[in-house]
């Protein structure tokens, strides 16, 4: 068994993916804008991920924009049959690298076609609808209009499965009444655990949860706790944070990103890390202190 296989698998719509995947966002330039600092290194990371057995890649055409999707196509096409590419729509980039909402029906349709063209696909495996009612994170408000437009693109055969990103619990409930939701992608980590209840609900219904910012939201004091645990285990803080997420719930799918082959190998090795009950209690203290 490879180290990646130890992460286990979970269903993502009609697919089965390994729980430790790869997020392509960091392959774009600074602030996820413009081309990569090192094009060949970006291609090497994607090919190393595939060679290591990663079969879940997360991306968006607004990364760059267009940069990460074009890199994925260059590095990995023709795609392996079991490779699942998950993308996001609902935003666009301003000329100043700002992140702007883009979820009128016309904008969503254009985004789907942009992803199809730049990835070189005829149908998108999974599309997450990114909700941007607030720049600070999830904010309440009906998502019916946006999700109905995406569901229509699914009906036309351009999208196989639909997910939601940057959403509240109420929006997930609303979304599930409109379309079949196969995953939710929100910020979640040791220190930022607002979605604890949501994760457990989704797990009961067999729906995947994909956390982003696995090291986000830590104060220096809390980071020192994580770092101390990492030192004792002979691991990096990110490896410990990833291992904790794998342990947290079987429906959690991880998409750590990096532009370095070395860091990619470190991230994938997190599947090998064993966390004792004592370590888990210590790490849970990080959340209580947050």
KOLROBA-561175 format. One record per residue: residue in three letters; x, y, z of N, C-alpha, C in turn. Coordinates in Angstrom, 2 decimals. Example, Ala and Ser with C-alpha at 12.3 -4.5 7.8 and 13.67 -1.06 7.14 Angstrom:
<recs>
residu	n.xx	n.yy	n.zz	ca.xx	ca.yy	ca.zz	c.xx	c.yy	c.zz
ALA	13.19	-5.69	7.80	12.30	-4.50	7.80	13.20	-3.30	7.80
SER	12.85	-2.25	7.08	13.67	-1.06	7.14	12.90	0.03	7.87
</recs>
This chain:
<recs>
residu	n.xx	n.yy	n.zz	ca.xx	ca.yy	ca.zz	c.xx	c.yy	c.zz
UNK	0.84	-1.20	0.00	0.00	0.00	0.00	0.88	1.25	0.00
UNK	0.58	2.17	-0.92	1.33	3.42	-0.95	0.88	4.31	0.19
UNK	1.70	5.34	0.49	1.34	6.25	1.57	0.02	6.95	1.26
UNK	-0.22	7.29	-0.01	-1.45	7.98	-0.37	-2.67	7.10	-0.14
UNK	-2.52	5.79	-0.38	-3.65	4.88	-0.18	-4.09	4.85	1.28
UNK	-3.19	5.15	2.18	-3.53	5.12	3.61	-4.50	6.23	3.99
UNK	-4.68	7.21	3.12	-5.65	8.27	3.40	-7.08	7.76	3.26
UNK	-7.25	6.64	2.56	-8.57	6.10	2.32	-9.23	6.75	1.11
UNK	-10.47	6.38	0.86	-11.23	6.92	-0.27	-12.61	7.37	0.20
UNK	-13.25	8.18	-0.64	-14.62	8.61	-0.36	-15.29	8.88	-1.70
UNK	-16.62	8.83	-1.69	-17.36	9.07	-2.93	-17.53	10.56	-3.17
UNK	-17.38	10.95	-4.41	-17.58	12.33	-4.85	-18.52	12.25	-6.05
UNK	-19.82	12.33	-5.77	-20.80	12.07	-6.82	-20.71	10.62	-7.25
UNK	-20.51	10.40	-8.54	-20.40	9.04	-9.08	-18.97	8.53	-9.06
UNK	-18.04	9.31	-8.51	-16.62	8.96	-8.49	-16.19	8.48	-7.11
UNK	-15.11	7.73	-7.09	-14.43	7.39	-5.85	-13.04	8.00	-5.92
UNK	-12.71	8.85	-4.96	-11.42	9.54	-4.98	-10.65	9.26	-3.70
UNK	-9.34	9.32	-3.79	-8.51	9.25	-2.59	-8.72	10.53	-1.79
UNK	-8.70	10.39	-0.47	-9.06	11.51	0.38	-7.99	12.60	0.42
UNK	-6.80	12.28	-0.03	-5.74	13.28	-0.10	-5.50	13.61	-1.57
UNK	-5.89	14.82	-1.97	-5.77	15.24	-3.36	-4.79	16.39	-3.49
UNK	-5.03	17.23	-4.51	-4.11	18.33	-4.79	-4.90	19.55	-5.24
UNK	-4.58	20.72	-4.66	-5.18	21.98	-5.07	-4.21	22.79	-5.91
UNK	-4.65	23.23	-7.07	-3.75	23.85	-8.05	-3.60	25.36	-7.90
UNK	-4.29	25.97	-6.94	-4.31	27.43	-6.86	-2.92	28.04	-6.81
UNK	-2.00	27.44	-6.05	-0.68	28.05	-5.85	0.21	27.97	-7.10
UNK	-0.25	27.30	-8.13	0.56	27.23	-9.35	0.55	28.54	-10.14
UNK	-0.45	29.37	-9.90	-0.48	30.67	-10.58	0.55	31.60	-9.93
UNK	0.64	32.81	-10.45	1.63	33.77	-9.96	1.26	34.32	-8.59
UNK	2.00	35.32	-8.11	1.72	35.92	-6.81	0.28	36.39	-6.70
UNK	-0.35	36.14	-5.57	-1.76	36.49	-5.32	-2.69	35.77	-6.30
UNK	-2.27	34.61	-6.77	-3.06	33.77	-7.69	-3.39	34.54	-8.96
UNK	-2.42	35.33	-9.41	-2.64	36.20	-10.57	-1.44	36.12	-11.49
UNK	-1.69	35.93	-12.78	-0.61	35.87	-13.74	0.05	34.50	-13.80
UNK	1.09	34.39	-14.62	1.74	33.10	-14.84	2.59	32.67	-13.65
UNK	2.94	31.39	-13.59	3.77	30.90	-12.48	5.17	31.49	-12.55
UNK	5.83	31.53	-11.40	7.22	31.99	-11.39	8.09	31.05	-12.22
UNK	7.78	29.76	-12.17	8.58	28.75	-12.87	7.63	27.77	-13.55
UNK	7.43	27.95	-14.86	6.48	27.13	-15.60	6.83	25.65	-15.53
UNK	8.09	25.31	-15.74	8.48	23.91	-15.75	8.30	23.26	-14.38
UNK	8.53	24.04	-13.32	8.32	23.51	-11.97	6.85	23.22	-11.73
UNK	5.97	24.08	-12.24	4.53	23.87	-12.08	4.10	22.59	-12.79
UNK	4.60	22.38	-13.99	4.28	21.16	-14.73	4.80	19.94	-13.97
UNK	5.99	20.06	-13.41	6.58	18.94	-12.67	5.75	18.57	-11.45
UNK	5.21	19.56	-10.75	4.38	19.29	-9.56	3.13	18.52	-9.96
UNK	2.46	18.96	-11.00	1.24	18.27	-11.44	1.54	16.83	-11.86
UNK	2.62	16.62	-12.58	2.95	15.27	-13.02	3.39	14.39	-11.85
UNK	4.06	14.98	-10.87	4.43	14.22	-9.67	3.19	13.82	-8.89
UNK	2.22	14.72	-8.80	0.98	14.39	-8.11	0.29	13.20	-8.78
UNK	0.19	13.26	-10.10	-0.44	12.16	-10.82	0.34	10.86	-10.66
UNK	1.67	10.95	-10.74	2.51	9.76	-10.60	2.40	9.16	-9.20
UNK	2.10	10.00	-8.22	1.98	9.54	-6.84	0.63	8.90	-6.55
UNK	-0.28	8.99	-7.50	-1.59	8.38	-7.35	-2.72	9.33	-7.03
UNK	-2.44	10.63	-6.99	-3.51	11.60	-6.74	-4.54	11.51	-7.86
UNK	-5.81	11.39	-7.49	-6.85	11.34	-8.53	-7.97	12.35	-8.30
UNK	-7.67	13.38	-7.48	-8.61	14.47	-7.23	-7.81	15.77	-7.28
UNK	-8.05	16.56	-8.32	-7.37	17.83	-8.51	-8.39	18.95	-8.47
UNK	-8.13	19.97	-7.65	-9.03	21.10	-7.49	-8.45	22.32	-8.19
UNK	-9.29	23.04	-8.94	-8.82	24.17	-9.73	-9.95	25.16	-9.95
UNK	-9.69	26.20	-10.70	-10.71	27.12	-11.19	-10.12	27.92	-12.34
UNK	-10.97	28.28	-13.28	-10.47	29.08	-14.40	-10.17	30.51	-13.97
UNK	-10.67	30.93	-12.80	-10.32	32.29	-12.34	-9.02	32.31	-11.55
UNK	-8.34	31.19	-11.43	-6.98	31.19	-10.89	-6.04	31.60	-12.02
UNK	-5.52	32.79	-11.92	-4.58	33.25	-12.95	-4.96	34.57	-13.59
UNK	-6.13	34.73	-14.24	-7.08	33.69	-14.60	-6.56	32.81	-15.75
UNK	-7.15	31.65	-15.88	-6.90	30.64	-16.91	-5.60	29.87	-16.69
UNK	-4.70	30.39	-15.85	-3.35	29.83	-15.75	-3.35	28.38	-15.28
UNK	-4.01	28.10	-14.15	-3.90	26.75	-13.61	-4.57	25.72	-14.51
UNK	-5.68	26.07	-15.12	-6.34	25.12	-16.02	-5.49	24.78	-17.23
UNK	-4.83	25.79	-17.78	-3.96	25.54	-18.93	-2.75	24.68	-18.53
UNK	-2.23	24.91	-17.33	-1.13	24.08	-16.85	-1.57	22.63	-16.65
UNK	-2.75	22.46	-16.06	-3.28	21.11	-15.86	-3.42	20.38	-17.20
UNK	-3.96	21.08	-18.17	-4.13	20.45	-19.49	-2.77	20.08	-20.10
UNK	-1.81	21.00	-20.00	-0.49	20.73	-20.57	0.19	19.55	-19.89
UNK	0.05	19.48	-18.56	0.77	18.47	-17.80	0.10	17.10	-17.84
UNK	-1.23	17.07	-17.85	-1.92	15.81	-17.57	-2.79	15.27	-18.71
UNK	-3.12	16.09	-19.70	-3.92	15.57	-20.82	-3.04	14.76	-21.77
UNK	-3.59	13.69	-22.36	-4.94	13.14	-22.13	-5.07	12.58	-20.72
UNK	-6.20	12.86	-20.09	-6.38	12.56	-18.68	-6.61	11.07	-18.42
UNK	-6.04	10.59	-17.31	-6.34	9.23	-16.87	-7.83	9.09	-16.62
UNK	-8.34	7.90	-16.82	-9.78	7.66	-16.69	-10.28	7.94	-15.27
UNK	-9.43	7.70	-14.26	-9.90	7.85	-12.87	-9.58	9.21	-12.27
UNK	-9.06	10.15	-13.09	-8.75	11.47	-12.57	-10.01	12.33	-12.53
UNK	-10.30	12.89	-11.35	-11.46	13.75	-11.18	-10.97	15.19	-11.00
UNK	-11.39	16.06	-11.89	-11.02	17.47	-11.82	-12.23	18.26	-11.33
UNK	-12.06	18.93	-10.20	-13.12	19.74	-9.60	-12.79	21.21	-9.82
UNK	-13.72	21.96	-10.35	-13.47	23.37	-10.59	-14.52	24.22	-9.89
UNK	-14.32	25.53	-9.89	-15.23	26.48	-9.24	-15.62	27.57	-10.22
UNK	-16.85	28.03	-10.09	-17.31	29.20	-10.83	-18.06	30.10	-9.87
UNK	-18.29	31.35	-10.30	-19.00	32.30	-9.43	-18.20	33.54	-9.13
UNK	-16.95	33.59	-9.64	-16.10	34.76	-9.41	-15.32	35.06	-10.68
UNK	-14.75	36.24	-10.71	-13.84	36.62	-11.79	-12.76	37.50	-11.19
UNK	-11.70	37.73	-11.95	-10.60	38.56	-11.47	-10.63	39.92	-12.15
UNK	-10.46	40.95	-11.34	-10.32	42.29	-11.90	-8.92	42.49	-12.43
UNK	-8.72	43.55	-13.19	-7.38	43.84	-13.74	-6.36	44.12	-12.65
UNK	-6.86	44.48	-11.44	-5.96	44.74	-10.31	-5.81	43.51	-9.43
UNK	-6.20	42.35	-9.94	-6.11	41.06	-9.23	-7.19	40.90	-8.17
UNK	-8.16	41.82	-8.14	-9.25	41.69	-7.16	-10.13	40.50	-7.50
UNK	-10.88	40.04	-6.48	-11.81	38.92	-6.63	-13.22	39.49	-6.65
UNK	-13.94	39.29	-7.74	-15.24	39.92	-7.93	-16.31	38.86	-8.16
UNK	-17.53	39.11	-7.67	-18.62	38.16	-7.95	-18.91	38.10	-9.44
UNK	-19.28	36.91	-9.91	-19.63	36.73	-11.32	-20.61	35.56	-11.41
UNK	-21.85	35.79	-10.97	-22.76	34.67	-10.97	-24.16	35.00	-11.51
UNK	-24.20	35.87	-12.52	-25.41	35.96	-13.32	-25.47	34.69	-14.19
UNK	-26.65	34.30	-14.67	-26.72	33.11	-15.54	-25.74	33.18	-16.72
UNK	-25.61	34.36	-17.32	-24.69	34.50	-18.45	-23.25	34.29	-18.02
UNK	-22.88	34.87	-16.86	-21.51	34.73	-16.37	-21.20	33.29	-15.97
UNK	-22.15	32.61	-15.37	-21.93	31.22	-14.98	-21.78	30.33	-16.21
UNK	-22.60	30.57	-17.21	-22.48	29.77	-18.44	-21.12	30.01	-19.11
UNK	-20.70	31.28	-19.16	-19.40	31.59	-19.75	-18.28	30.93	-18.98
UNK	-18.38	30.91	-17.64	-17.35	30.29	-16.81	-17.26	28.79	-17.06
UNK	-18.39	28.14	-17.21	-18.38	26.70	-17.52	-17.69	26.46	-18.85
UNK	-18.01	27.25	-19.86	-17.38	27.09	-21.17	-15.88	27.41	-21.13
UNK	-15.50	28.40	-20.34	-14.07	28.72	-20.18	-13.32	27.54	-19.57
UNK	-13.91	26.93	-18.53	-13.28	25.77	-17.90	-13.18	24.61	-18.87
UNK	-14.24	24.35	-19.61	-14.23	23.26	-20.58	-13.13	23.47	-21.63
UNK	-13.06	24.67	-22.15	-12.08	24.97	-23.21	-10.66	24.87	-22.69
UNK	-10.38	25.49	-21.56	-8.99	25.55	-21.08	-8.52	24.23	-20.49
UNK	-9.43	23.43	-19.96	-9.05	22.10	-19.47	-9.05	21.07	-20.60
UNK	-9.70	21.39	-21.71	-9.77	20.45	-22.82	-10.74	19.31	-22.54
UNK	-11.89	19.64	-21.95	-12.89	18.64	-21.59	-14.21	18.91	-22.32
UNK	-15.01	17.86	-22.47	-16.34	18.01	-23.04	-17.40	18.16	-21.96
UNK	-17.10	17.69	-20.76	-18.00	17.82	-19.63	-17.14	17.96	-18.37
UNK	-17.57	18.79	-17.43	-16.83	19.01	-16.19	-17.29	18.00	-15.15
UNK	-16.33	17.35	-14.48	-16.66	16.32	-13.50	-17.50	16.87	-12.35
UNK	-16.96	17.89	-11.67	-17.65	18.53	-10.54	-17.42	20.03	-10.64
UNK	-18.48	20.81	-10.48	-18.38	22.27	-10.47	-18.91	22.78	-9.14
UNK	-18.07	23.47	-8.39	-18.49	24.12	-7.15	-18.96	25.54	-7.45
UNK	-20.14	25.87	-6.99	-20.65	27.24	-7.09	-20.12	28.03	-5.91
UNK	-19.23	28.98	-6.20	-18.63	29.82	-5.16	-19.56	31.00	-4.89
UNK	-19.97	31.14	-3.63	-20.86	32.24	-3.24	-20.02	33.36	-2.66
UNK	-20.22	34.58	-3.18	-19.39	35.72	-2.79	-20.25	36.90	-2.35
UNK	-21.19	36.64	-1.43	-22.03	37.72	-0.91	-21.23	38.66	-0.02
UNK	-20.12	38.16	0.56	-19.27	38.98	1.42	-17.81	38.63	1.16
UNK	-16.91	39.64	1.14	-15.49	39.33	0.95	-14.87	38.70	2.19
UNK	-15.57	38.70	3.31	-15.02	38.21	4.56	-15.27	36.73	4.80
UNK	-16.09	36.10	3.97	-16.41	34.70	4.18	-17.88	34.45	3.90
UNK	-18.42	33.31	4.32	-19.83	33.01	4.06	-20.75	34.07	4.66
UNK	-21.80	34.41	3.92	-22.79	35.37	4.39	-24.16	34.91	3.93
UNK	-25.16	35.09	4.77	-26.49	34.59	4.46	-27.09	35.30	3.24
UNK	-28.01	34.60	2.60	-28.69	35.11	1.42	-29.08	33.94	0.54
UNK	-30.15	34.07	-0.19	-30.62	32.98	-1.04	-29.67	32.74	-2.20
UNK	-29.40	31.46	-2.48	-28.55	31.09	-3.63	-29.38	30.44	-4.73
UNK	-30.70	30.59	-4.64	-31.58	29.89	-5.58	-31.31	30.28	-7.03
UNK	-31.18	31.58	-7.30	-31.01	32.02	-8.68	-29.72	31.47	-9.29
UNK	-28.63	31.58	-8.55	-27.33	31.12	-9.06	-27.31	29.60	-9.24
UNK	-27.82	28.89	-8.25	-27.78	27.43	-8.31	-28.72	26.89	-9.38
UNK	-29.85	27.53	-9.56	-30.78	27.11	-10.62	-30.13	27.25	-11.99
UNK	-29.36	28.33	-12.17	-28.65	28.52	-13.45	-27.61	27.43	-13.66
UNK	-26.88	27.06	-12.60	-25.88	26.00	-12.73	-26.56	24.65	-12.97
UNK	-27.68	24.40	-12.31	-28.41	23.15	-12.52	-28.89	23.03	-13.96
UNK	-29.20	24.16	-14.59	-29.60	24.12	-16.00	-28.43	23.71	-16.89
UNK	-27.22	24.18	-16.56	-26.04	23.77	-17.31	-25.76	22.28	-17.10
UNK	-26.06	21.79	-15.90	-25.95	20.35	-15.66	-26.96	19.59	-16.53
UNK	-28.18	20.09	-16.61	-29.23	19.44	-17.40	-28.83	19.37	-18.88
UNK	-28.07	20.38	-19.33	-27.61	20.41	-20.73	-26.45	19.46	-20.98
UNK	-25.91	18.84	-19.92	-24.84	17.86	-20.08	-23.44	18.44	-20.03
UNK	-23.30	19.71	-19.58	-21.98	20.32	-19.51	-21.29	20.05	-18.17
UNK	-22.07	19.68	-17.17	-21.59	19.48	-15.80	-22.18	18.17	-15.27
UNK	-21.32	17.30	-14.70	-21.84	16.05	-14.14	-22.38	16.24	-12.73
UNK	-21.60	16.89	-11.87	-21.98	17.01	-10.47	-21.79	18.45	-9.99
UNK	-22.57	18.83	-8.96	-22.56	20.19	-8.45	-22.16	20.18	-6.97
UNK	-21.31	21.14	-6.61	-20.96	21.38	-5.21	-21.15	22.84	-4.87
UNK	-20.96	23.17	-3.60	-21.09	24.54	-3.13	-19.82	24.94	-2.39
UNK	-19.47	26.22	-2.49	-18.25	26.72	-1.83	-18.54	28.05	-1.15
UNK	-17.92	28.24	0.03	-18.05	29.48	0.80	-19.51	29.74	1.16
UNK	-20.14	28.72	1.74	-21.57	28.79	2.02	-21.87	28.55	3.50
UNK	-23.05	29.04	3.91	-23.54	28.81	5.25	-24.33	27.51	5.30
UNK	-24.62	27.07	6.51	-25.41	25.86	6.70	-26.79	26.01	6.05
UNK	-27.40	27.19	6.21	-28.73	27.43	5.62	-28.67	27.37	4.11
UNK	-27.58	27.87	3.52	-27.44	27.82	2.06	-27.25	26.38	1.56
UNK	-26.55	25.58	2.35	-26.42	24.16	1.98	-27.80	23.50	1.98
UNK	-28.60	23.78	3.00	-29.95	23.21	3.07	-30.79	23.68	1.89
UNK	-30.70	24.97	1.57	-31.45	25.50	0.41	-30.96	24.83	-0.87
UNK	-29.64	24.73	-1.01	-29.07	24.15	-2.22	-29.50	22.71	-2.44
UNK	-29.58	21.95	-1.35	-29.96	20.54	-1.47	-31.42	20.37	-1.87
UNK	-32.22	21.39	-1.68	-33.62	21.33	-2.15	-33.72	21.63	-3.64
UNK	-32.68	22.27	-4.20	-32.71	22.69	-5.61	-32.00	21.68	-6.51
UNK	-30.87	21.14	-6.04	-30.06	20.24	-6.86	-29.38	19.22	-5.96
UNK	-28.90	18.15	-6.56	-28.12	17.17	-5.80	-26.73	17.76	-5.57
UNK	-26.36	17.95	-4.31	-25.08	18.53	-3.94	-24.14	17.39	-3.53
UNK	-22.97	17.30	-4.16	-22.06	16.18	-3.87	-20.92	16.59	-2.96
UNK	-20.69	17.90	-2.79	-19.60	18.33	-1.91	-19.82	19.78	-1.47
UNK	-19.21	20.11	-0.34	-19.18	21.48	0.17	-17.73	21.83	0.44
UNK	-17.31	23.00	-0.02	-15.93	23.44	0.13	-15.92	24.77	0.90
UNK	-15.48	24.70	2.15	-15.45	25.87	3.04	-14.14	25.93	3.78
UNK	-13.89	27.07	4.44	-12.73	27.16	5.31	-12.98	26.34	6.57
UNK	-12.00	25.50	6.90	-12.10	24.68	8.11	-10.71	24.18	8.45
UNK	-10.36	24.27	9.72	-9.08	23.75	10.18	-9.13	23.63	11.70
UNK	-8.00	23.29	12.30	-7.94	23.10	13.75	-8.50	24.28	14.53
UNK	-8.22	25.49	14.08	-8.61	26.69	14.81	-9.94	27.28	14.34
UNK	-10.38	26.91	13.16	-11.57	27.50	12.56	-12.57	26.37	12.32
UNK	-13.44	26.12	13.32	-14.27	24.92	13.30	-15.76	25.23	13.32
UNK	-16.14	26.32	12.65	-17.56	26.70	12.60	-18.41	25.62	11.95
UNK	-17.82	24.82	11.07	-18.58	23.84	10.30	-18.62	22.45	10.94
UNK	-18.26	22.34	12.20	-18.26	21.03	12.85	-19.59	20.30	12.66
UNK	-20.69	20.98	12.98	-22.00	20.34	12.86	-22.35	20.01	11.42
UNK	-22.02	20.91	10.50	-22.30	20.68	9.08	-21.55	19.47	8.56
UNK	-20.29	19.35	8.93	-19.48	18.20	8.48	-20.14	16.90	8.90
UNK	-20.60	16.83	10.14	-21.22	15.60	10.64	-22.52	15.31	9.91
UNK	-23.31	16.34	9.61	-24.56	16.15	8.86	-24.27	15.62	7.46
UNK	-23.29	16.22	6.79	-22.94	15.79	5.44	-22.41	14.36	5.43
UNK	-21.62	14.03	6.45	-21.07	12.67	6.53	-22.19	11.64	6.62
UNK	-23.22	11.95	7.39	-24.34	11.01	7.53	-25.04	10.78	6.20
UNK	-25.02	11.79	5.33	-25.69	11.68	4.04	-24.74	11.33	2.89
UNK	-23.49	11.01	3.22	-22.54	10.59	2.19	-22.06	11.70	1.28
UNK	-22.07	12.94	1.78	-21.64	14.10	0.99	-20.25	14.53	1.43
UNK	-19.38	14.78	0.48	-18.00	15.13	0.78	-17.90	16.57	1.28
UNK	-16.89	16.80	2.12	-16.57	18.14	2.62	-15.10	18.39	2.35
UNK	-14.79	19.49	1.66	-13.42	19.81	1.28	-13.00	21.10	1.97
UNK	-12.14	21.02	3.00	-11.72	22.23	3.70	-10.59	22.95	2.96
UNK	-10.63	24.28	2.97	-9.47	25.02	2.46	-8.84	25.80	3.60
UNK	-7.64	26.30	3.38	-6.82	26.96	4.39	-6.58	26.06	5.60
UNK	-5.93	24.89	5.42	-5.71	23.97	6.55	-4.83	24.54	7.64
UNK	-4.07	25.60	7.35	-3.28	26.25	8.40	-3.73	27.69	8.64
UNK	-4.90	28.06	8.11	-5.36	29.44	8.26	-5.98	29.71	9.61
UNK	-5.88	30.94	10.09	-6.58	31.35	11.29	-5.86	31.02	12.59
UNK	-4.58	30.79	12.54	-3.85	30.45	13.76	-3.14	31.69	14.31
UNK	-3.24	31.87	15.62	-2.44	32.91	16.27	-1.06	32.32	16.55
UNK	-0.05	33.14	16.82	1.29	32.60	17.13	1.27	31.58	18.26
UNK	0.45	31.83	19.29	0.40	30.90	20.41	-0.15	29.55	19.97
UNK	-1.24	29.60	19.22	-1.84	28.36	18.75	-0.92	27.63	17.78
UNK	-0.21	28.38	16.96	0.73	27.77	16.04	1.85	27.07	16.80
UNK	2.24	27.62	17.94	3.31	26.99	18.71	2.86	25.63	19.24
UNK	1.59	25.50	19.60	1.06	24.21	20.03	1.17	23.20	18.89
UNK	0.73	23.61	17.73	0.81	22.73	16.57	2.25	22.40	16.24
UNK	3.13	23.38	16.31	4.55	23.16	16.01	5.19	22.21	17.02
UNK	4.81	22.33	18.30	5.36	21.44	19.31	4.98	19.99	19.03
UNK	3.72	19.78	18.68	3.27	18.42	18.34	4.03	17.90	17.13
UNK	4.22	18.77	16.13	4.92	18.36	14.92	6.35	17.94	15.22
UNK	7.03	18.69	16.06	8.41	18.36	16.42	8.47	16.98	17.08
UNK	7.56	16.73	18.01	7.55	15.44	18.71	7.29	14.28	17.76
UNK	6.49	14.53	16.74	6.15	13.46	15.80	7.12	13.37	14.63
UNK	8.09	14.28	14.58	9.02	14.29	13.46	8.34	14.65	12.16
UNK	7.38	15.59	12.24	6.59	15.98	11.07	6.58	17.49	10.96
UNK	5.98	18.01	9.89	5.79	19.45	9.75	4.43	19.83	10.33
UNK	4.24	21.11	10.72	2.92	21.53	11.20	1.81	21.26	10.19
UNK	2.09	21.47	8.90	1.05	21.22	7.90	0.71	19.73	7.83
UNK	1.70	18.86	7.95	1.42	17.43	7.95	0.51	17.05	9.12
UNK	0.78	17.63	10.29	-0.06	17.34	11.45	-1.47	17.88	11.23
UNK	-1.59	19.09	10.69	-2.90	19.67	10.43	-3.68	18.83	9.43
UNK	-3.00	18.32	8.40	-3.66	17.47	7.41	-4.07	16.14	8.01
UNK	-3.18	15.56	8.81	-3.48	14.27	9.44	-4.68	14.41	10.39
UNK	-4.76	15.55	11.10	-5.90	15.78	11.98	-7.19	15.86	11.18
UNK	-7.16	16.53	10.03	-8.35	16.63	9.19	-8.78	15.25	8.68
UNK	-7.81	14.42	8.28	-8.15	13.07	7.83	-8.82	12.28	8.96
UNK	-8.36	12.52	10.17	-8.91	11.82	11.32	-10.27	12.37	11.72
UNK	-10.51	13.64	11.45	-11.71	14.33	11.93	-13.00	13.67	11.42
UNK	-13.06	13.34	10.14	-14.27	12.72	9.59	-13.95	12.05	8.27
UNK	-14.59	10.92	8.01	-14.26	10.13	6.80	-14.70	10.80	5.52
UNK	-15.58	11.83	5.60	-16.04	12.50	4.37	-15.19	13.70	4.01
UNK	-14.14	13.98	4.79	-13.27	15.12	4.49	-12.28	14.75	3.40
UNK	-12.26	15.55	2.34	-11.30	15.40	1.23	-10.33	16.58	1.28
UNK	-9.05	16.29	1.21	-8.04	17.33	1.34	-7.45	17.70	-0.01
UNK	-7.19	19.00	-0.18	-6.61	19.50	-1.44	-5.47	20.47	-1.13
UNK	-4.47	20.06	-0.35	-3.36	20.98	-0.08	-2.65	21.36	-1.37
UNK	-2.29	22.63	-1.47	-1.64	23.12	-2.68	-0.19	23.49	-2.43
UNK	0.60	23.40	-3.46	2.00	23.80	-3.40	2.52	23.92	-4.83
UNK	3.58	24.71	-4.98	4.24	24.80	-6.28	5.59	24.10	-6.26
UNK	5.84	23.30	-5.20	7.11	22.61	-5.02	6.91	21.10	-4.96
UNK	7.70	20.37	-5.73	7.61	18.91	-5.70	7.95	18.39	-4.30
UNK	8.95	18.98	-3.67	9.33	18.57	-2.32	8.20	18.73	-1.33
UNK	7.54	19.89	-1.37	6.42	20.12	-0.46	5.23	19.21	-0.79
UNK	5.03	18.94	-2.07	3.97	18.01	-2.46	4.20	16.65	-1.81
UNK	5.42	16.15	-1.88	5.71	14.85	-1.27	5.50	14.89	0.23
UNK	5.86	15.99	0.87	5.62	16.13	2.31	4.12	16.10	2.61
UNK	3.35	16.81	1.81	1.90	16.84	2.04	1.28	15.46	1.91
UNK	1.67	14.73	0.87	1.10	13.41	0.65	1.52	12.43	1.74
UNK	2.68	12.66	2.32	3.15	11.79	3.40	2.34	11.96	4.68
UNK	1.51	13.00	4.74	0.67	13.19	5.93	-0.26	12.01	6.14
UNK	-0.57	11.28	5.08	-1.44	10.11	5.20	-0.81	9.03	6.06
UNK	0.52	9.06	6.20	1.24	8.05	6.99	1.24	8.39	8.48
UNK	0.88	9.61	8.83	1.05	10.09	10.20	-0.04	9.53	11.11
UNK	0.38	8.91	12.19	-0.56	8.38	13.18	-0.68	9.37	14.34
UNK	-1.89	9.71	14.71	-2.13	10.63	15.82	-2.79	9.87	16.97
UNK	-2.12	9.83	18.11	-2.65	9.13	19.27	-3.81	9.92	19.87
UNK	-4.58	9.27	20.75	-5.68	9.95	21.42	-5.17	11.14	22.23
UNK	-3.99	10.99	22.82	-3.41	12.08	23.60	-3.09	13.27	22.71
UNK	-2.50	13.01	21.54	-2.19	14.09	20.60	-3.47	14.75	20.11
UNK	-4.49	13.94	19.83	-5.75	14.50	19.35	-6.37	15.43	20.40
UNK	-6.30	15.05	21.68	-6.82	15.93	22.74	-6.03	17.23	22.79
UNK	-4.73	17.13	22.62	-3.89	18.33	22.64	-4.23	19.25	21.48
UNK	-4.43	18.66	20.33	-4.77	19.46	19.16	-6.18	20.06	19.27
UNK	-7.10	19.32	19.87	-8.44	19.88	20.08	-8.38	21.12	20.96
UNK	-7.36	21.20	21.82	-7.20	22.38	22.65	-6.92	23.63	21.85
UNK	-6.34	23.46	20.65	-6.10	24.61	19.76	-7.43	25.26	19.40
UNK	-8.45	24.43	19.08	-9.75	24.96	18.71	-10.40	25.68	19.90
UNK	-10.26	25.10	21.10	-10.88	25.72	22.27	-10.26	27.08	22.59
UNK	-8.96	27.24	22.25	-8.28	28.50	22.54	-8.53	29.55	21.48
UNK	-9.02	29.11	20.32	-9.20	30.04	19.20	-10.36	31.01	19.44
</recs>
